[in-house]
Amino acid sequence: MPRLLTVSLPSATIARMSASCVETERPGLWAGFRATLPVALGCVPFGLAYGAVAAASLSPWQTSLMSLTVFAGTAQFVAVSMLAQGADLLSVWFTCVLVNLRLLLLSAAVSPHLQGIGAAQRLASAQALTDESFAVSLGAFRTHDAKPVYLVGSGLAIYLFWQIATLVGRLASGLIPQGFGLEYALSASLICLLFMLVHSRRQWVVALLAIVLALVSRLWLPDAWVVLAATMIAATVGLGLKRWL
């Protein structure tokens, strides 16, 4: 009878093959896209509200162009409101930069999970980073060891829904009643994401501290500085609690 030849692979080779199999199971771009769809739907009312507000100062194509290039809901709201009041472009630009400074903190938080990626993916990740994609992706990085491209997929879902919603809101601006409260849908979505990310007692302390600081600082700080100041102070306290408690 013919003898069967058996080959014994080195243990190091087996380990690399196992690691490769595990690597393919890590959530990637489409996993990030699918996981963010419910949150992206929650951004639609906010996008409709932005489109309606933009009608006072921007044409439909200008409204869409801002969404395509800026892709920052709060900053876009600030920009169209200031333009409608006749503010100069330099003032609008400076205020939007202040509003978006919090993205520096979000970038610092996700950067450890984006190691080893190329320049093109870093640029795509920067464009994809929003409050919502940050929250969804950070949870996936921590709990499922998601791939860096997960953030791009998450941001892509929000990006697509945001473009559609802002254009529809601009074209249907006359049909959306004033004071309908669509812009508060985003706040509701962020509150839901907060409950998804916060688990330990220390995290709850930091989250509640940030809320209190944001409410109190509005008494003496301009709105553009409120979120940044509250985030930096709460993050510093959180770091101290993590190191010393």
MIKOLTOR-414178 format. One line per 5 residues: number of its first residue (from 1); their letters; for each residue x, y, z of N, C-alpha, C. Coordinates in nm, 4 decimals. Example, Ala and Ser with C-alpha at 12.3 -4.5 7.8 and 13.67 -1.06 7.14 Angstrom:
2
1) as) 1.3190/-0.5690/0.7800/1.2300/-0.4500/0.7800/1.3200/-0.3300/0.7800  1.2850/-0.2250/0.7080/1.3670/-0.1060/0.7140/1.2900/0.0030/0.7870 $
// end
This chain:
245
1) mprll) 0.0837/-0.1192/0.0000/0.0000/0.0000/0.0000/0.0882/0.1256/0.0000  0.0510/0.2240/-0.0749/0.1329/0.3466/-0.0751/0.1249/0.4168/0.0599  0.2344/0.4683/0.0999/0.2395/0.5389/0.2279/0.2056/0.6863/0.2063  0.1299/0.7398/0.3001/0.0964/0.8818/0.2954/0.2067/0.9622/0.3611  0.2492/1.0653/0.2905/0.3531/1.1512/0.3454/0.2889/1.2609/0.4289 $
6) tvslp) 0.3382/1.2818/0.5450/0.2890/1.3891/0.6313/0.3991/1.4923/0.6490  0.3591/1.6159/0.6514/0.4547/1.7254/0.6672/0.4238/1.7978/0.7964  0.5216/1.8158/0.8786/0.5042/1.8860/1.0055/0.5499/2.0304/0.9885  0.4579/2.1218/1.0043/0.4911/2.2636/0.9903/0.5541/2.3162/1.1182  0.6506/2.4058/1.1066/0.7087/2.4676/1.2269/0.6021/2.5429/1.3056 $
11) satia) 0.6201/2.5457/1.4363/0.5212/2.6120/1.5221/0.5083/2.7601/1.4896  0.6183/2.8239/1.4494/0.6126/2.9667/1.4155/0.5243/2.9904/1.2937  0.5330/2.8979/1.1954/0.4494/2.9108/1.0757/0.3026/2.8948/1.1098  0.2726/2.7968/1.1958/0.1345/2.7755/1.2385/0.0810/2.8982/1.3106  0.1646/2.9590/1.3939/0.1220/3.0781/1.4678/0.0896/3.1925/1.3728 $
16) rmsas) 0.1749/3.2078/1.2670/0.1493/3.3153/1.1708/0.0216/3.2904/1.0926  -0.0034/3.1615/1.0571/-0.1255/3.1284/0.9846/-0.2483/3.1551/1.0702  -0.2398/3.1222/1.1986/-0.3520/3.1471/1.2897/-0.3773/3.2956/1.3052  -0.2692/3.3719/1.3184/-0.2840/3.5173/1.3324/-0.3458/3.5774/1.2078  -0.3073/3.5200/1.0890/-0.3644/3.5700/0.9639/-0.5136/3.5447/0.9578 $
21) cvete) -0.5566/3.4274/1.0063/-0.6994/3.3957/1.0075/-0.7754/3.4889/1.0998  -0.7152/3.5171/1.2156/-0.7796/3.6075/1.3104/-0.7889/3.7472/1.2518  -0.6822/3.7874/1.1776/-0.6780/3.9219/1.1198/-0.7950/3.9448/1.0257  -0.8296/3.8400/0.9453/-0.9369/3.8571/0.8487/-1.0727/3.8717/0.9158  -1.0821/3.8328/1.0425/-1.2096/3.8400/1.1120/-1.2317/3.9755/1.1788 $
26) rpglw) -1.1305/4.0602/1.1784/-1.1466/4.1905/1.2413/-1.2411/4.2770/1.1588  -1.3314/4.3492/1.2255/-1.4259/4.4350/1.1516/-1.3515/4.5383/1.0673  -1.3969/4.5566/0.9439/-1.3322/4.6493/0.8523/-1.4251/4.7589/0.8047  -1.4031/4.8028/0.6809/-1.4752/4.9181/0.6275/-1.6259/4.8959/0.6244  -1.6704/4.7843/0.5675/-1.8143/4.7625/0.5536/-1.8805/4.7364/0.6873 $
31) agfra) -1.8058/4.6779/0.7809/-1.8606/4.6608/0.9155/-1.8852/4.7964/0.9800  -1.7908/4.8896/0.9609/-1.8098/5.0245/1.0129/-1.9265/5.0951/0.9475  -1.9421/5.0740/0.8164/-2.0541/5.1345/0.7436/-2.1871/5.0835/0.7977  -2.1991/4.9512/0.8113/-2.3255/4.8920/0.8568/-2.3570/4.9315/1.0009  -2.2553/4.9319/1.0864/-2.2784/4.9629/1.2276/-2.3239/5.1066/1.2476 $
36) tlpva) -2.2886/5.1948/1.1557/-2.3186/5.3369/1.1718/-2.4491/5.3770/1.1051  -2.5104/5.2887/1.0287/-2.6331/5.3244/0.9578/-2.7429/5.3785/1.0501  -2.7692/5.3165/1.1663/-2.8731/5.3734/1.2544/-2.8398/5.5152/1.3002  -2.7117/5.5396/1.3290/-2.6702/5.6735/1.3709/-2.6808/5.7710/1.2541  -2.6443/5.7250/1.1348/-2.6534/5.8106/1.0165/-2.7974/5.8526/0.9897 $
41) lgcvp) -2.8903/5.7615/1.0108/-3.0320/5.7966/0.9952/-3.0720/5.9048/1.0950  -3.0131/5.8991/1.2151/-3.0417/6.0010/1.3152/-2.9885/6.1380/1.2776  -2.8899/6.1423/1.1863/-2.8351/6.2707/1.1408/-2.9213/6.3362/1.0332  -3.0129/6.2594/0.9746/-3.0944/6.3123/0.8647/-3.1758/6.4353/0.9062  -3.2478/6.4336/1.0190/-3.3221/6.5546/1.0577/-3.2315/6.6762/1.0765 $
46) fglay) -3.1110/6.6531/1.1302/-3.0156/6.7624/1.1486/-2.9725/6.8176/1.0131  -2.9511/6.7279/0.9161/-2.9157/6.7717/0.7816/-3.0278/6.8480/0.7141  -3.1512/6.8022/0.7336/-3.2666/6.8743/0.6786/-3.2755/7.0148/0.7378  -3.2512/7.0234/0.8688/-3.2569/7.1543/0.9349/-3.1476/7.2469/0.8823  -3.0269/7.1922/0.8624/-2.9189/7.2746/0.8070/-2.9550/7.3255/0.6681 $
51) gavaa) -3.0074/7.2369/0.5833/-3.0462/7.2782/0.4489/-3.1502/7.3882/0.4501  -3.2458/7.3787/0.5432/-3.3499/7.4813/0.5529/-3.2919/7.6151/0.5979  -3.2005/7.6114/0.6955/-3.1383/7.7350/0.7442/-3.0490/7.7960/0.6364  -2.9812/7.7104/0.5588/-2.8897/7.7597/0.4559/-2.9616/7.8349/0.3450  -3.0924/7.8151/0.3328/-3.1681/7.8820/0.2264/-3.1598/8.0336/0.2367 $
56) aslsp) -3.1329/8.0856/0.3565/-3.1276/8.2308/0.3748/-3.0004/8.2925/0.3187  -2.8959/8.2114/0.2949/-2.7688/8.2697/0.2524/-2.6996/8.1947/0.1396  -2.7412/8.0707/0.1097/-2.6719/7.9902/0.0091/-2.7700/7.9338/-0.0931  -2.7218/7.9177/-0.2147/-2.8002/7.8507/-0.3186/-2.7930/7.6995/-0.2964  -2.8744/7.6207/-0.3659/-2.8684/7.4747/-0.3477/-2.7301/7.4162/-0.3741 $
61) wqtsl) -2.6631/7.4601/-0.4817/-2.5327/7.4015/-0.5105/-2.4283/7.4459/-0.4085  -2.4388/7.5674/-0.3565/-2.3469/7.6124/-0.2521/-2.3696/7.5350/-0.1224  -2.4956/7.5063/-0.0923/-2.5281/7.4280/0.0268/-2.4670/7.2893/0.0177  -2.4805/7.2254/-0.0969/-2.4235/7.0918/-0.1157/-2.2712/7.0955/-0.1169  -2.2142/7.1991/-0.1777/-2.0684/7.2102/-0.1827/-2.0098/7.2216/-0.0424 $
66) msltv) -2.0750/7.2976/0.0444/-2.0264/7.3085/0.1814/-2.0334/7.1736/0.2523  -2.1401/7.0984/0.2301/-2.1516/6.9669/0.2927/-2.0464/6.8703/0.2394  -2.0175/6.8784/0.1102/-1.9188/6.7891/0.0494/-1.7780/6.8172/0.0989  -1.7446/6.9433/0.1191/-1.6069/6.9801/0.1525/-1.5838/7.0000/0.3017  -1.6780/7.0623/0.3699/-1.6606/7.0897/0.5132/-1.6987/6.9678/0.5963 $
71) fagta) -1.8165/6.9129/0.5742/-1.8649/6.7931/0.6425/-1.8496/6.8056/0.7944  -1.9085/6.9100/0.8496/-1.9064/6.9328/0.9942/-2.0344/7.0072/1.0294  -2.1335/6.9338/1.0772/-2.2672/6.9885/1.0937/-2.2748/7.1151/1.1765  -2.2125/7.1136/1.2942/-2.2199/7.2304/1.3816/-2.1543/7.3516/1.3167  -2.0362/7.3311/1.2585/-1.9663/7.4414/1.1925/-2.0468/7.4941/1.0740 $
76) qfvav) -2.1123/7.4054/1.0010/-2.1938/7.4494/0.8877/-2.3129/7.5323/0.9348  -2.3749/7.4911/1.0440/-2.4846/7.5695/1.1007/-2.4364/7.7089/1.1393  -2.3212/7.7145/1.2057/-2.2652/7.8429/1.2473/-2.2359/7.9297/1.1254  -2.1778/7.8686/1.0226/-2.1387/7.9445/0.9036/-2.2591/8.0066/0.8336  -2.3620/7.9271/0.8081/-2.4773/7.9815/0.7340/-2.5530/8.0841/0.8180 $
81) smlaq) -2.5543/8.0659/0.9498/-2.6205/8.1639/1.0360/-2.5473/8.2971/1.0330  -2.4122/8.2914/1.0389/-2.3339/8.4144/1.0354/-2.3423/8.4818/0.8989  -2.3411/8.4021/0.7916/-2.3521/8.4595/0.6574/-2.4867/8.5283/0.6381  -2.5915/8.4694/0.6940/-2.7245/8.5295/0.6828/-2.7313/8.6631/0.7553  -2.6460/8.6812/0.8580/-2.6433/8.8057/0.9336/-2.5444/8.9065/0.8756 $
86) gadll) -2.4795/8.8702/0.7642/-2.3891/8.9626/0.6970/-2.2471/8.9623/0.7487  -2.2055/8.8587/0.8208/-2.0690/8.8525/0.8730/-1.9692/8.8350/0.7587  -1.8466/8.8876/0.7780/-1.7438/8.8724/0.6756/-1.6876/8.7307/0.6793  -1.6257/8.6880/0.5690/-1.5790/8.5500/0.5544/-1.4702/8.5148/0.6555  -1.3835/8.6101/0.6895/-1.2768/8.5825/0.7853/-1.3349/8.5497/0.9229 $
91) svwft) -1.4355/8.6240/0.9652/-1.5000/8.5973/1.0941/-1.5686/8.4609/1.0935  -1.6326/8.4285/0.9818/-1.6986/8.2981/0.9700/-1.5959/8.1863/0.9794  -1.4857/8.2015/0.9065/-1.3804/8.0992/0.9069/-1.3228/8.0802/1.0471  -1.2908/8.1896/1.1148/-1.2297/8.1812/1.2472/-1.3245/8.1147/1.3470  -1.4512/8.1499/1.3419/-1.5484/8.0906/1.4337/-1.5633/7.9409/1.4082 $
96) cvlvn) -1.5656/7.9011/1.2823/-1.5775/7.7584/1.2493/-1.4548/7.6801/1.2954  -1.3373/7.7418/1.2863/-1.2163/7.6762/1.3368/-1.2278/7.6525/1.4870  -1.2756/7.7516/1.5602/-1.2932/7.7359/1.7045/-1.3921/7.6237/1.7357  -1.5020/7.6203/1.6623/-1.6033/7.5172/1.6855/-1.5454/7.3783/1.6620  -1.4572/7.3653/1.5634/-1.4042/7.2339/1.5264/-1.2758/7.1965/1.5994 $
101) lrlll) -1.2297/7.2797/1.6908/-1.1080/7.2462/1.7647/-1.1231/7.1171/1.8451  -1.2456/7.0818/1.8812/-1.2659/6.9583/1.9569/-1.2206/6.8360/1.8768  -1.2163/6.8488/1.7442/-1.1731/6.7366/1.6613/-1.0267/6.7017/1.6856  -0.9484/6.7975/1.7342/-0.8108/6.7664/1.7726/-0.8092/6.6633/1.8849  -0.8986/6.6794/1.9809/-0.9062/6.5849/2.0921/-0.9577/6.4491/2.0447 $
106) lsaav) -1.0565/6.4494/1.9567/-1.1077/6.3231/1.9040/-0.9996/6.2512/1.8237  -0.9226/6.3264/1.7460/-0.8147/6.2663/1.6673/-0.7094/6.2028/1.7573  -0.6764/6.2717/1.8654/-0.5775/6.2170/1.9581/-0.6267/6.0878/2.0224  -0.7571/6.0786/2.0453/-0.8125/5.9590/2.1098/-0.8109/5.8375/2.0174  -0.8329/5.8588/1.8876/-0.8370/5.7438/1.7954/-0.7013/5.7143/1.7322 $
111) sphlq) -0.6058/5.8055/1.7412/-0.4775/5.7868/1.6727/-0.4044/5.6589/1.7131  -0.4095/5.6137/1.8406/-0.3422/5.4869/1.8726/-0.3976/5.3672/1.7960  -0.5198/5.3777/1.7471/-0.5824/5.2669/1.6739/-0.5609/5.2780/1.5229  -0.4888/5.3810/1.4797/-0.4663/5.4031/1.3366/-0.3200/5.3886/1.3002  -0.2457/5.3119/1.3786/-0.1036/5.2953/1.3538/-0.0800/5.2110/1.2284 $
116) gigaa) 0.0244/5.2466/1.1538/0.0661/5.1659/1.0400/-0.0100/5.1893/0.9115  -0.0938/5.2911/0.9044/-0.1693/5.3163/0.7815/-0.0982/5.4228/0.6990  -0.1261/5.4242/0.5691/-0.0611/5.5181/0.4793/-0.1212/5.6570/0.4843  -0.0579/5.7479/0.4091/-0.1020/5.8874/0.4098/-0.2430/5.9022/0.3538  -0.2746/5.8265/0.2488/-0.4075/5.8378/0.1880/-0.5167/5.7968/0.2864 $
121) qrlas) -0.4923/5.6877/0.3596/-0.5934/5.6433/0.4557/-0.6020/5.7385/0.5739  -0.4908/5.8004/0.6093/-0.4957/5.9001/0.7172/-0.5820/6.0200/0.6766  -0.5669/6.0643/0.5529/-0.6497/6.1752/0.5048/-0.7970/6.1357/0.5009  -0.8237/6.0127/0.4552/-0.9621/5.9654/0.4519/-1.0193/5.9552/0.5929  -0.9375/5.9099/0.6875/-0.9826/5.8993/0.8267/-1.0108/6.0367/0.8858 $
126) aqalt) -0.9267/6.1345/0.8509/-0.9478/6.2706/0.9008/-1.0793/6.3278/0.8486  -1.1082/6.3052/0.7203/-1.2333/6.3544/0.6632/-1.3533/6.2808/0.7218  -1.3343/6.1531/0.7570/-1.4447/6.0712/0.8084/-1.4738/6.0959/0.9558  -1.3835/6.1650/1.0251/-1.3982/6.1808/1.1699/-1.5048/6.2845/1.2038  -1.6096/6.2393/1.2676/-1.7140/6.3265/1.3218/-1.7429/6.2804/1.4641 $
131) desfa) -1.8280/6.3525/1.5336/-1.8647/6.3093/1.6684/-1.9248/6.1692/1.6659  -2.0092/6.1426/1.5668/-2.0795/6.0145/1.5607/-1.9860/5.9013/1.5183  -1.9074/5.9225/1.4125/-1.8162/5.8166/1.3682/-1.7089/5.7901/1.4730  -1.6691/5.8930/1.5462/-1.5736/5.8739/1.6557/-1.6303/5.7807/1.7618  -1.7529/5.8068/1.8037/-1.8128/5.7262/1.9101/-1.8310/5.5811/1.8666 $
136) vslga) -1.8830/5.5607/1.7459/-1.9050/5.4241/1.6971/-1.7720/5.3515/1.6788  -1.6743/5.4173/1.6187/-1.5465/5.3535/1.5884/-1.4652/5.3265/1.7139  -1.4652/5.4201/1.8069/-1.3883/5.3991/1.9292/-1.4399/5.2773/2.0043  -1.5715/5.2604/2.0080/-1.6277/5.1421/2.0717/-1.5836/5.0148/2.0020  -1.5798/5.0160/1.8679/-1.5368/4.8981/1.7920/-1.3877/4.8717/1.8093 $
141) frthd) -1.3074/4.9768/1.8155/-1.1640/4.9593/1.8376/-1.1378/4.8936/1.9728  -1.2121/4.9351/2.0724/-1.1884/4.8856/2.2081/-1.2414/4.7442/2.2299  -1.3572/4.7150/2.1757/-1.4232/4.5879/2.2071/-1.4029/4.4798/2.1018  -1.3806/4.5189/1.9750/-1.3692/4.4193/1.8675/-1.2368/4.4275/1.7923  -1.1436/4.5113/1.8386/-1.0142/4.5263/1.7714/-1.0338/4.5517/1.6223 $
146) akpvy) -1.1203/4.6454/1.5904/-1.1527/4.6748/1.4507/-1.0300/4.7269/1.3762  -1.0304/4.7068/1.2453/-0.9239/4.7587/1.1610/-0.9319/4.9117/1.1542  -0.8184/4.9779/1.1260/-0.8218/5.1243/1.1154/-0.9230/5.1755/1.0132  -0.9440/5.0986/0.9049/-1.0358/5.1434/0.7995/-1.1814/5.1421/0.8459  -1.2080/5.0845/0.9618/-1.3433/5.0862/1.0194/-1.3932/5.2297/1.0335 $
151) lvgsg) -1.3037/5.3201/1.0733/-1.3418/5.4610/1.0901/-1.3856/5.5220/0.9574  -1.3179/5.4868/0.8490/-1.3554/5.5388/0.7174/-1.4950/5.4900/0.6790  -1.5228/5.3621/0.7036/-1.6555/5.3094/0.6736/-1.7636/5.3756/0.7557  -1.7334/5.4004/0.8822/-1.8298/5.4665/0.9697/-1.8594/5.6083/0.9206  -1.7537/5.6820/0.8892/-1.7726/5.8179/0.8392/-1.8412/5.8217/0.7041 $
156) laiyl) -1.8169/5.7188/0.6209/-1.8790/5.7142/0.4885/-2.0310/5.7044/0.4988  -2.0795/5.6250/0.5941/-2.2248/5.6129/0.6124/-2.2864/5.7482/0.6467  -2.2241/5.8195/0.7390/-2.2758/5.9507/0.7787/-2.2629/6.0501/0.6635  -2.1515/6.0420/0.5910/-2.1267/6.1334/0.4792/-2.2363/6.1221/0.3735  -2.2723/6.0005/0.3357/-2.3734/5.9809/0.2314/-2.5099/6.0335/0.2748 $
161) fwqia) -2.5507/5.9984/0.3964/-2.6813/6.0439/0.4447/-2.6822/6.1953/0.4641  -2.5690/6.2517/0.5044/-2.5602/6.3961/0.5262/-2.5762/6.4723/0.3950  -2.5124/6.4237/0.2880/-2.5235/6.4911/0.1586/-2.6683/6.4925/0.1101  -2.7341/6.3779/0.1196/-2.8726/6.3682/0.0733/-2.9639/6.4580/0.1567  -2.9469/6.4513/0.2890/-3.0353/6.5268/0.3785/-3.0193/6.6771/0.3601 $
166) tlvgr) -2.8958/6.7246/0.3451/-2.8759/6.8696/0.3323/-2.9333/6.9224/0.2011  -2.9172/6.8457/0.0931/-2.9719/6.8906/-0.0349/-3.1248/6.8898/-0.0323  -3.1829/6.7834/0.0227/-3.3293/6.7772/0.0331/-3.3810/6.8905/0.1212  -3.3118/6.9161/0.2328/-3.3526/7.0244/0.3218/-3.3477/7.1597/0.2540  -3.2443/7.1791/0.1701/-3.2337/7.3076/0.0986/-3.3435/7.3214/-0.0062 $
171) lasgl) -3.3683/7.2156/-0.0824/-3.4694/7.2224/-0.1880/-3.6107/7.2324/-0.1319  -3.6305/7.1729/-0.0134/-3.7641/7.1737/0.0476/-3.7716/7.2708/0.1638  -3.6856/7.3726/0.1626/-3.6782/7.4645/0.2769/-3.8111/7.5333/0.3050  -3.8883/7.5605/0.2023/-4.0165/7.6270/0.2237/-4.1215/7.5381/0.2864  -4.0975/7.4067/0.2863/-4.1955/7.3126/0.3413/-4.1670/7.2755/0.4864 $
176) ipqgf) -4.0465/7.3103/0.5362/-4.0089/7.2765/0.6737/-4.0446/7.3939/0.7637  -4.1371/7.3770/0.8580/-4.1792/7.4890/0.9427/-4.0688/7.5347/1.0366  -4.0672/7.6627/1.0648/-3.9709/7.7189/1.1598/-3.9970/7.6639/1.2999  -3.8885/7.6382/1.3714/-3.9020/7.5908/1.5086/-3.9549/7.4498/1.5201  -3.9374/7.3681/1.4151/-3.9858/7.2302/1.4188/-3.8988/7.1424/1.5081 $
181) gleya) -3.7761/7.1869/1.5376/-3.6892/7.1143/1.6303/-3.6102/7.0011/1.5686  -3.5921/7.0013/1.4356/-3.5184/6.8932/1.3711/-3.3738/6.8862/1.4185  -3.3146/7.0027/1.4509/-3.1737/7.0040/1.4877/-3.1452/6.9282/1.6166  -3.2472/6.9041/1.6984/-3.2246/6.8340/1.8247/-3.2148/6.6829/1.8063  -3.2413/6.6336/1.6857/-3.2263/6.4902/1.6594/-3.0810/6.4478/1.6764 $
186) lsasl) -2.9870/6.5355/1.6392/-2.8461/6.5023/1.6542/-2.8089/6.4903/1.8010  -2.8587/6.5801/1.8838/-2.8306/6.5719/2.0273/-2.8824/6.4413/2.0854  -3.0006/6.3995/2.0423/-3.0560/6.2730/2.0897/-2.9682/6.1555/2.0481  -2.9149/6.1595/1.9254/-2.8268/6.0526/1.8783/-2.6991/6.0468/1.9611  -2.6428/6.1633/1.9924/-2.5193/6.1670/2.0703/-2.5415/6.1172/2.2125 $
191) icllf) -2.6579/6.1437/2.2694/-2.6883/6.0921/2.4029/-2.6935/5.9397/2.4001  -2.7531/5.8832/2.2956/-2.7567/5.7370/2.2814/-2.6160/5.6799/2.2696  -2.5294/5.7468/2.1928/-2.3916/5.7010/2.1782/-2.3160/5.7097/2.3100  -2.3477/5.8082/2.3911/-2.2848/5.8201/2.5222/-2.3124/5.6965/2.6063  -2.4361/5.6494/2.6057/-2.4707/5.5303/2.6828/-2.4013/5.4060/2.6273 $
196) mlvhs) -2.3702/5.4053/2.4976/-2.3004/5.2915/2.4387/-2.1541/5.2872/2.4802  -2.0926/5.4033/2.5031/-1.9495/5.4107/2.5296/-1.9139/5.4085/2.6772  -2.0017/5.4584/2.7614/-1.9703/5.4744/2.9037/-2.0190/5.3521/2.9809  -1.9264/5.2885/3.0533/-1.9605/5.1665/3.1260/-1.9205/5.1732/3.2738  -1.7979/5.2181/3.3008/-1.7488/5.2154/3.4386/-1.7940/5.3387/3.5158 $
201) rrqwv) -1.7773/5.3307/3.6469/-1.8136/5.4445/3.7322/-1.7267/5.5655/3.7023  -1.5971/5.5414/3.6778/-1.5073/5.6526/3.6472/-1.5492/5.7234/3.5187  -1.5884/5.6469/3.4185/-1.6324/5.7069/3.2926/-1.7590/5.7897/3.3111  -1.8484/5.7426/3.3953/-1.9703/5.8194/3.4218/-1.9384/5.9501/3.4939  -1.8414/5.9446/3.5849/-1.8014/6.0665/3.6554/-1.7498/6.1700/3.5558 $
206) valla) -1.6645/6.1257/3.4631/-1.6078/6.2171/3.3636/-1.7170/6.2708/3.2708  -1.8076/6.1838/3.2276/-1.9151/6.2268/3.1373/-2.0062/6.3296/3.2038  -2.0450/6.3030/3.3272/-2.1321/6.3970/3.3982/-2.0599/6.5284/3.4267  -1.9295/6.5191/3.4564/-1.8515/6.6407/3.4787/-1.8482/6.7258/3.3524  -1.8302/6.6625/3.2364/-1.8282/6.7364/3.1100/-1.9617/6.8059/3.0848 $
211) ivlal) -2.0712/6.7380/3.1175/-2.2040/6.7980/3.0988/-2.2209/6.9206/3.1884  -2.1834/6.9062/3.3151/-2.1963/7.0173/3.4100/-2.1080/7.1346/3.3675  -1.9844/7.1039/3.3281/-1.8932/7.2101/3.2856/-1.9459/7.2837/3.1625  -2.0039/7.2089/3.0690/-2.0586/7.2721/2.9486/-2.1732/7.3662/2.9836  -2.2595/7.3233/3.0755/-2.3733/7.4069/3.1141/-2.3281/7.5316/3.1897 $
216) vsrlw) -2.2325/7.5132/3.2810/-2.1869/7.6256/3.3626/-2.1041/7.7241/3.2800  -2.0158/7.6707/3.1937/-1.9270/7.7591/3.1178/-2.0019/7.8464/3.0180  -2.1235/7.8083/2.9835/-2.2025/7.8919/2.8923/-2.2374/8.0266/2.9552  -2.2233/8.0363/3.0876/-2.2556/8.1611/3.1555/-2.1534/8.2701/3.1261  -2.0281/8.2306/3.0940/-1.9268/8.3333/3.0712/-1.8386/8.3090/2.9479 $
221) lpdaw) -1.8544/8.1964/2.8796/-1.7736/8.1703/2.7615/-1.8589/8.1788/2.6348  -1.7996/8.2224/2.5235/-1.8723/8.2161/2.3957/-1.9048/8.0711/2.3609  -2.0113/8.0507/2.2860/-2.0546/7.9150/2.2529/-1.9456/7.8348/2.1838  -1.8638/7.9006/2.1025/-1.7601/7.8290/2.0284/-1.6559/7.7658/2.1198  -1.6407/7.8201/2.2428/-1.5399/7.7686/2.3352/-1.5965/7.6694/2.4360 $
226) vvlaa) -1.7265/7.6601/2.4472/-1.7879/7.5817/2.5549/-1.7492/7.4347/2.5471  -1.7717/7.3726/2.4321/-1.7449/7.2291/2.4179/-1.5968/7.1996/2.4359  -1.5115/7.2840/2.3777/-1.3674/7.2615/2.3886/-1.3212/7.2699/2.5332  -1.3643/7.3731/2.6056/-1.3228/7.3899/2.7447/-1.3725/7.2753/2.8319  -1.4994/7.2392/2.8174/-1.5552/7.1305/2.8977/-1.4861/6.9985/2.8677 $
231) tmiaa) -1.4561/6.9728/2.7414/-1.3912/6.8474/2.7028/-1.2503/6.8385/2.7577  -1.1735/6.9465/2.7466/-1.0348/6.9440/2.7933/-1.0267/6.9261/2.9443  -1.1113/6.9966/3.0183/-1.1083/6.9843/3.1645/-1.1526/6.8449/3.2072  -1.2617/6.7955/3.1490/-1.3110/6.6626/3.1857/-1.2112/6.5544/3.1471  -1.1454/6.5682/3.0313/-1.0459/6.4695/2.9894/-0.9261/6.4682/3.0837 $
236) tvglg) -0.8848/6.5866/3.1301/-0.7739/6.5942/3.2252/-0.8106/6.5265/3.3566  -0.9314/6.5515/3.4045/-0.9781/6.4855/3.5271/-0.9845/6.3346/3.5068  -1.0340/6.2911/3.3909/-1.0415/6.1482/3.3629/-0.9053/6.0829/3.3613  -0.8061/6.1499/3.3037/-0.6702/6.0968/3.3031/-0.6155/6.0850/3.4446  -0.6431/6.1864/3.5281/-0.5986/6.1805/3.6667/-0.6633/6.0660/3.7434 $
241) lkrwl) -0.7932/6.0457/3.7229/-0.8621/5.9354/3.7899/-0.8067/5.8004/3.7466  -0.7712/5.7894/3.6189/-0.7191/5.6623/3.5678/-0.5817/5.6320/3.6251  -0.5008/5.7348/3.6467/-0.3638/5.7133/3.6933/-0.3549/5.6954/3.8444  -0.4385/5.7677/3.9172/-0.4187/5.7726/4.0619/-0.5242/5.6983/4.1422  -0.6283/5.6483/4.0778/-0.7308/5.5737/4.1509/-0.7378/5.4296/4.1027 $
// end
